[in-house]
């Protein structure tokens, strides 16, 4: 596993990408309601897997942040 260093700005860029994706999906749901469509055939297996992995990554990243902060507090 390769670790990459993230600045707060790089994390913000990732968040903005996720918001953009969420906006597209929200637009789809609003359009479907407006068109009175009860369902939309969407293949979602990979998206669901990616979301699960992203949630795990976010949790591990939070832990890494806390460990990094604790390490800095204990440095001489």
VENNOR-V499230 format. One record per helix or strand. SS is the DSSP state (h for helix, s for strand). FROM is the first residue (numbers start at 1). TO is the last residue. Records with the same first field share a line. If there is no record, write none. Layout:
BEGIN
SS: FROM-TO  FROM-TO
END
This chain:
BEGIN
h: 8-34  45-74
END
